[in-house]
Amino acid sequence: MPHARRLFGDASELLAEAYLVERGYKILDRQFLTRVGEIDLVAELGDEIVFVEVKARHTDEFGYPEEAVTKAKLRKIASAAELYLRLKGLTERSFRVDVIAIEHQFDPPRITMFEAVG
């Protein structure tokens, strides 16, 4: 049986995916695992590839979800993104890294998107 933390993460990623699709994004990949790290969601909007880090919290006791995305984490995502683009033959495409923060203490959960953070 999956760990509760993994289930929470998966549910949050599904919320983020629905949020993106509602805004016209096309989902290309989910939980793309590389040797340098995982990319939660890979999406496309127009000509741009968007690599999305999803962060969620049950409460604000430990801060806002987006505060958990450190510079080191952004470097790992950028490295994984470059690997993804090479593997998929998309090196000529422009890309950005976004963060979707989800606060589950609200009903419905509060979703905030931070574009081009890295």
C-alpha positions in Angstrom: 0.0 0.0 0.0 1.4 3.4 -0.9 2.7 5.6 1.9 0.2 8.4 3.0 2.8 11.1 2.0 3.0 9.7 -1.5 -0.9 9.5 -1.8 -1.0 13.2 -0.6 1.6 14.1 -3.2 -0.2 12.3 -6.0 -3.6 13.9 -5.1 -1.9 17.3 -5.1 -0.3 16.7 -8.5 -3.8 15.7 -9.9 -5.2 19.0 -8.6 -2.3 20.9 -10.2 -2.8 19.0 -13.4 -6.5 19.9 -13.5 -5.6 23.5 -12.8 -3.2 23.6 -15.7 -5.6 21.9 -18.1 -8.4 24.3 -17.2 -6.0 27.1 -18.3 -5.2 25.6 -21.7 -2.0 23.6 -20.9 -1.4 20.3 -22.5 0.1 17.7 -20.1 3.0 15.9 -21.7 4.4 13.9 -18.7 3.8 13.1 -15.1 6.3 12.2 -12.4 9.2 12.1 -14.9 12.1 10.5 -13.1 15.7 11.2 -14.1 19.0 10.5 -12.5 19.1 14.1 -11.2 15.6 14.2 -9.8 11.9 14.0 -10.6 9.8 16.5 -12.5 6.2 16.5 -11.1 4.5 17.6 -14.3 5.7 18.5 -17.8 3.2 20.7 -19.8 3.1 22.6 -23.0 1.5 26.0 -23.5 1.8 27.4 -27.0 5.4 26.9 -28.1 6.8 26.7 -24.6 7.5 23.6 -22.5 6.7 24.1 -18.8 8.3 22.1 -16.1 6.1 22.2 -13.0 7.1 21.6 -9.3 4.0 20.9 -7.2 4.3 21.7 -3.4 1.4 21.2 -1.0 0.8 21.6 2.7 -2.0 20.4 5.0 -1.4 23.5 7.3 0.6 26.6 7.3 2.5 25.5 10.5 5.7 25.0 8.5 5.2 28.0 6.1 3.8 28.3 2.7 4.3 25.4 0.2 6.3 27.5 -2.3 8.8 28.3 0.4 10.0 24.7 0.2 11.3 25.2 -3.3 14.9 26.2 -2.7 17.6 27.4 -5.1 19.1 23.9 -4.9 15.8 22.3 -5.8 15.4 24.7 -8.8 18.9 23.7 -10.0 17.9 20.1 -9.9 14.7 20.8 -11.8 16.6 22.7 -14.4 19.1 19.9 -14.9 16.2 17.3 -15.1 14.4 19.6 -17.6 17.5 19.9 -19.8 17.8 16.1 -19.7 14.1 15.7 -20.6 14.4 18.0 -23.6 17.4 16.1 -24.9 15.7 12.7 -24.4 12.6 13.9 -26.2 14.4 15.7 -29.0 13.0 19.1 -27.9 16.3 21.0 -27.3 15.2 23.7 -29.7 12.1 24.5 -27.6 12.0 27.3 -25.1 11.1 26.3 -21.5 10.4 27.6 -18.1 10.0 26.2 -14.6 6.9 27.0 -12.6 5.8 26.2 -9.1 2.2 25.3 -8.1 1.5 25.7 -4.4 -1.5 24.0 -2.9 -2.8 24.8 0.5 -5.2 22.0 1.6 -6.3 23.7 4.8 -8.8 25.6 2.7 -12.0 24.2 1.2 -11.6 24.0 -1.7 -7.8 23.9 -1.6 -6.1 27.2 -2.5 -3.9 26.9 -5.6 -1.3 29.5 -6.5 0.9 29.4 -9.6 4.3 31.0 -9.7 5.5 31.3 -13.3 9.1 31.3 -14.5 10.7 30.9 -11.1 13.9 29.2 -12.4 
